[in-house]
Amino acid sequence: MFPEEPLLSQEKVDPVRYRESQQVTWVSVVVNIGLTLVQIGIGWIANAQSLIADGFHSLSDLVADVMVLIANYHSRDPADESHPYGHHRIETAASLALGVLLAATGAAILWSAGVRLQHLEDVPQVAPIALWTALLALVAKEGLFRYMLAVAEKLRSPMLVANAWHARSDAASSLVVAVGLGGSLLGYRFLDPVAAIIVGFMILRMGLKFTYEATQELVDTALSDEEVARIRKTLRDTSGVLGLHELRTRRMAHRVLADAHIQVDARISVSEGHRIAEMARQRVLAMHPEVLDVLVHVDAEDDIAPEMKTAGIELPDREYLLEHLRGMLGLDVPQFGKTLLHYLGNRVEAEIFLSQQICFDPEQVVRIEKRLAELLPGDPYFTAVSLNCRVAPK
């Protein structure tokens, strides 16, 4: 009906996803190594301080790529005793670190641009080769950004998305450098720091956005209302589920964990209730691939109301209630067969399967029924008792 889902501890990492994540990051490493060497070298020769600074910005991208490689390597580790839900949150931690790095880069650009704007007379004349190098870096970074973002969205990896936008921030800084160098060559030296301030704000905003989103995941923020509604519908549509009064969700990198309280018929067996819960879980896993696992709790009634949260807790335990029942019916232990107790609200219903000795004695059954009719209305525990005779082959 539904494919058997492995336990969390047995979850296997998608090798294709891991391979593509590593590949796109290594491409970024190679590009950033090349840009760092070229920008710093040409900037030094052409006396272009902004190009040298942009080269160090490319170096920060290289550091970010190394962080992604490390996080991607460790996040593929399967669940273990210390991490029963796996290591997916390493991606989230890396996304947080990248967000902070973006914010710091934006702030540094703002500071540097402000200093240059106040000391325009100290900005040296640059050689034209610096402008061509900045344009080359701009094209390379923009192309890298689009490639990385396409792969990140395909793999639904927040860490790779953050790293892609980090590449875009470096492309923006290269644009700033190109405009500044072009303006400097034309005699408008103020254009470089002004453009740097604008883009610095953009990068700072982007970094704060990624930092906020990663923090939201780390504090177990729920999915969007639309995503929760889809999972809720899948659970409600499961055969045997009478209601769903609690559904909690949280992200773990590109996966989702959820737990739900479903309501089933209060008088079915434990095994049937378990089967309904497992069917509900399997339906969610089959219809929502992003869901890593669902913990389904079975309720006999809608306990969403505060007064229902502790319903039945103060009632006596099974042994006491069985002894109370035997006293009500005037029977001893051997005359009792299987007994089912249904804790409903703050009272109990009982189903008693009498022994064959009593079942074949109509007078005794009538006597028991009369005693129940007299005692049940004032009983402190039971609201109803049903008597059953079990028929089984010898």
ABEGO torsion letter per residue (X at the ends): XBBBBBBAAABBBBAAAAAAAAAAAAAAAAAAAAAAAAAAAAAAAAGBAAAAAAAAAAAAAAAAAAAAAAAAAAAABBBBAABAAEAAAAAAAAAAAAAAAAAAAAAAAAAAAAAAAABAAABBBBBAAAAAAAAAAAAAAAAAAAAAAAAAAAAGBAAAAAAAAAAAAAAAAAAAAAAAAAAAAAGBAAAAAAAAAAAAAAAAAAAAAAAAAAAAAAAGBBBBAAAAAAAAAAAAABBGBABBABBBBBBBEABBBBBBBBBBBAABBAAAAAAAAAAAAAAAAAABAABABBBBBBBABBAABAAAAABGAABBBAAAAAAAAAAAAGBBAAABBBBBBBBBEABBBBBBBBBAAAAABAAAAAAAAAAAAAAAAABAABABBBBBBBBBBX
